Amino acid sequence: MRHTRGRVIEVESLPELDRRLAAGARSLDGWRVTSLDLVDRGALLRSRDVTGATFLGCRFAPGDEADLEARGAIVFPAIPDVPVDSYRSTLYSPRELYDAEVYSASLDARAYGWAQEHDDRDALLARTLHDHAIDLALADWLAGRRRPRVGLMGGHALTRDEPAYVEAARLAWHLGSTLVVATGGGPGAMEAANLGAYLSGHPVEALDEAVARLAPVPSFRPSVGAWADASFEVLDRFPDGAESMGIPTWHYGHEPPNVFATAIAKYFRNATREAVLLQVCDAGIVFLPGAGGTVQEIFQDACENFYADES
């Protein structure tokens, strides 16, 4: 069980809940219970003081939710028909987003399709809660690491068989030996940077081999599946890569996330994602060639530096 943010106690699995209750906890004040099936835990919960507890996206037996609220708990119900967990407590992994053999059936594709098709109040609430959860998960991830973070920003259209792809990968390979590389998490220059960072603990010959394996599938067009499969083959060939970050968005859902970022903070709202991406880069930002998105990041970064507090 994680104790974070003062009195808040994060409870994220049934074994954690049962262990805590069995240890004699009588009050759940400050507990945040997330995405658990509590249908069989009603009697236990009724025997405890739940004033000040928060239940996020949990399932209850009939009557238990109303009972908890009447006794002082705050209950945020699960929102139906949403492909993502709006209350998740961790960042995404590549294999979680690519969880199906066919890309169109994957979590990544389903989340993008859902966001495109639904703009009702429940959907907007689910997206807002999800992005807030990603904020918290990212803060936890960053708090557990001391190495500074350098941003590598660049265009999605760069293909794997271009010399600039190799150059971006080699730059990240050098930087990744002392810094955590952060990118926008997409294809092109972003993928090259995450790839170079991932292999920064290997000899440069390993990076050259990886690029050679990827080059026959130069782009995610026309097939995201083939593009991703080539990437996972490289991960299987080099399974012990270094950490790096990807911060993509389903706003650009037609651009799939690259799989070489080991920690993926994927947002629905692009404005939030852009601000967070620049904010986490505390060791500077390198801008590689790109298009509109990269230009936007340049001006956002310049604006933040211009108005930065001198202290």
N, C-alpha and C positions, 0 to 999 in steps of 0.2 A: 504494500500500500504506500502511495506517495503522499507525503505531507508537504504542501506547497502553499505559498501566498498566505502566510500567517496561520489563521485558524482553519483554513480549508484543508480537508482531507479527501483526496481523490480515491474513489472506490470504482474500479474498472473491471472487476471480474467477480463472479459468485464466490470462488474460494476466498478472495480478499474480504468480501462481506461476511461470509460465515466465520472466518478466522477472527475477525474483529469482534463480532457479536459473541462468539464462544469465549473470548478473552474477558468478557464481563462488561463491555460497553453498555451503559444504560441510556446515554443521551447521544443523539446523532447530530447535535448542533454543529454546524460547520462542515458536515459531510456533503460531498457532491457525488452522487451515485449515477453513473453514466451507462446508458444503453444495456441494461441488464434485464433478463427475464425473471421477474419477481412474482410470477403467478403462484409459486409454491412457498413464498416467503411471507405471506400475509400475516400469519400468526406471530412470527418473530417480530415483524415490524410493529404490530399492535401492542407488543409487550415492551416497547421502547418509547422514550420521549423523542419525537421527531421534530420538535420545534427547532427551526433554523436549518433543517436539512433541505437539500435540493435534489430532485430526481429529474434527470435529463433523458428523455427518450426511452424510458423503461416501460415494460409491459407488466400489467397487474391483473389479478383476478377481479371479477365484478365486485364493485363496492370498495375495493382497497384504495383506489386513487382518491375517491371522495373522502374516505376516512383519513388519509394522510393530510389532505388539505385542511380538513376540519380541525386537525390537531396541530396545525402550525407549520407543516411542510410546504415547500414550493414545488409544484409538479409541472414540468414542461413535457407535454405528451409527444410521442413519436408522430411525425408527420407522414401520412400514408403515401405510398406510390412514389417515393423519392429514391433514386438509385444509390445515393451516397448516404453515409451516416452523418447527419447534421451535428451530432454531438461527439464526433470522433476525438480521441485524445492523442493521436500520433500523426506524424507526417506520412505521406504515401511512399511506398516502395515501387520500383519499376514493375515488378511481377504482380503487384496488386492492381495496378492500372491496366496492365496487359494480362488479364486473368482468363482469357479465352483463346482458343486456337485461331479463331477468325476475329480480326480486329473489330468488325462491326458489332460483335457480341460482347466486347470487352467492357469493363467498367468505365474506362476512359471515353469510349464512343457512346455508351449509353448515357453517361452524365451530360455530355455535350448535346446529344439529341433531346434529352429531357429539358435541358435549359432552353433550347431553341423553341420547344413546343409549348412550354408552360410559363405563363407570366401572371397567374392568379395570385391572390394574397398568400395562400399556403406555400406556393412555390417560392415566392419572394422571401417569405420568412425562412424557409428551409435553406435557401442560398445564403442569407445573412447569417443565420446561426452556424452554418458550415464554415463560412469564412472566418467568423469569430473563433471557432474551434481550431482552425488552422493557425490563427494568430497565436493562440495559447500553446499549441503543440510546437510551433516554431520557437517561441520564447523558451520553452523547456529544452528543446534541442540545443539552442545556442548557449543556454546557461550551463550545459554540461561540457562545454568545449572552450578551450582557452586560445586556440590559434586564431590570429586575425583572419579576416575574410577579404578577399580581393574579387571585384566584379569583372567579368569579361562579357561585354555586350556586343552583339553583332547580329547580322541578318539571318533570316531563316532559309533564304534561297541558295546559300552556298552549298554546292554539292561535294560529295565525298571524294570525287576524282579531280578536284581542282587543287592547284598548288596552295592557294590561300587556306584551304581546309587543313592541310598538313602544317602550315605555318601557325595557324591558331592552336592546333593540338600541341605543337612543340612548345609554344609560349606557355600554355597552361601546364605542360609537363614540367617546365622549369619552375613556375610559380608554385605548383602544387607540392613541392618538396618542403616548403616552409609556411605556406598559407593555405587556407581553405578557399577553393575557387567557387564562386557563385555566379550563376547565369540565369537567363530567362527560361531555361529548361526545355527549349524547343529544339527543332532540327537546325541544320546549317552550322553557322559559326558557334552557336550555343552547344550543339552536340560535340563539335570538335574540341571545345574548351573542357567540357565535362569528361570527354574521353581522355584528353591529355592529363587532366588532374587525376582521373581514376588510375592511370598507369604511371603516375609520378614516382611510385616506389619501385618500379621495374626499370631495367636498362632501356635506353632509347630504342634499341632494336625491337623490343616488344611493342612499342608504339608503332613503329614502321610496319610490323607484321599485322597489327590490328587494322591500320588504315588500308593495307593491301587486302585484307579480308572484307572490308566494308565497301571498297571502291566498286566492285561489280554491281552493287545496288546503290547507285549514286544519290538517289532522292527518294523521299516518301511518296512521290508521285511516279507511276500511277498506283502503286500498291503499298499502303502503310504496313500491311502484314509482312511482305517480303523485306521491307526496310527494317522493321523491328526484328524479324527473325535473324537477319545478318548481325544485328547488334547483340542479341542474346547468345549467338554463337561465340562472339568475342568475349562476353562475360563468362561463358562456360570455359573458354580457353584460359582466361585469366580471372579466376574467381575471387582473388584476394586483393582487390583494388583499394585505393585510398578514398576517403570521404570527399564528397563535393556536394554542392547544393544546386537544385533546380527550382525555380519559382515561376512556373507557367500559369496559364489561365485558360479556362474554358471559353472565354470571350473569343479567343483565337483557336477554337476547337478544331478547325480544319488543319491546324498545325499540330501534329502529335508530339507528345513529350518524348525526349530522348531517354534512353535507359541507363546512361552512364552516370547520371546524378544519383548518388546513393540515398539522398534525402530529398523528397519532392514535396514542396509546399504549393499545392495547386489550388488556385482561387477561382471563384466564379466572376467576381468583380475585378475588371482589369485595373481600374484606378487604384484600388487597394493593393493589388499585386505590384504595380509599378512603384508605388511609394515604399512598400516593404522591401522590394529588391534593392533599391538605392540605399535604404536605411541600413541594411545589414552589412553593407560593404564598408567596413571601418578601416581598411588598409588601402583604399583607393579603387579606382575603376579604370579599366582599359577599354576603349571603344574601338571595335573593329568595324570594317565596312558593313553598312546595312542600309535599310530603307526608312520608312516613316517611323516605325517603332523605335529604332536606334536613335534617330534624330530627336524624337520626343524625350528619350532618356537623357540625351546630352543636355537639352535645355532644362529638364527637371533637375538634373544634378547641378548645373550652373546656378539655377535659382536657389537651390538649397545652400550652396556654398556662399552665394552673395548675401543671403540673409542669416547666415549662421551666427550663432552666439560666439563672440570672441573668446569667452571663457571656456 
